[in-house]
Amino acid sequence: MDEPSVEIPVDAVFLLVIKEPKGYVKFLAALTNLFTNEEFIKIILNGAPNEIEEYLKKNLLIFR
């Protein structure tokens, strides 16, 4: 990461936008926990956009 000329393969990129700063730590903890879930990884890497959205709504966006 400190060598700009070296390319690193990437399978997924997440853009985090948090409306409520108070929930930021809980959100990051929940997201971090999802990375240990094999189903989450499969859906992120192979799922259709609507499938990914539904999974995230059900399993991550519980802090509304």
C-alpha positions in Angstrom: 0.0 0.0 0.0 2.9 2.3 0.4 4.3 1.4 -3.1 2.2 3.4 -5.6 3.6 1.5 -8.6 2.4 -1.9 -7.4 -1.1 -2.9 -8.3 -3.2 -4.9 -5.8 -6.1 -7.1 -7.1 -9.4 -6.1 -5.5 -12.7 -8.0 -5.6 -15.0 -5.5 -3.8 -14.9 -1.9 -2.7 -17.1 -0.4 -0.1 -18.1 3.3 0.1 -19.3 4.0 3.6 -21.7 6.9 4.1 -23.0 7.4 7.6 -25.8 9.8 8.3 -25.7 9.4 12.1 -22.2 9.7 13.5 -23.4 8.3 16.8 -24.1 4.9 15.1 -20.8 4.8 13.2 -18.9 2.5 15.7 -21.9 0.1 15.8 -22.2 0.1 12.0 -18.4 -0.7 11.6 -18.6 -3.4 14.2 -21.6 -5.0 12.4 -19.9 -4.7 9.0 -16.7 -6.2 10.3 -18.7 -9.1 11.8 -20.3 -9.7 8.4 -16.9 -10.4 6.8 -16.7 -13.6 9.0 -20.0 -14.8 7.4 -19.4 -17.0 4.4 -22.9 -16.3 3.0 -22.1 -12.5 3.0 -18.9 -13.1 1.1 -20.6 -15.2 -1.5 -23.4 -12.7 -2.0 -21.0 -9.7 -2.2 -18.8 -11.5 -4.7 -21.4 -13.2 -6.8 -24.8 -11.7 -6.1 -26.9 -9.5 -8.2 -27.2 -5.9 -7.1 -30.7 -6.3 -5.8 -29.7 -9.4 -3.9 -26.8 -7.6 -2.3 -29.0 -4.7 -1.4 -31.6 -6.9 0.3 -29.0 -8.8 2.2 -27.4 -5.6 3.5 -30.8 -4.1 4.5 -31.7 -7.3 6.4 -28.3 -7.9 8.1 -26.6 -4.5 8.4 -29.0 -1.6 8.2 -30.5 -2.3 11.6 -29.3 0.9 13.1 -32.0 3.2 11.6 
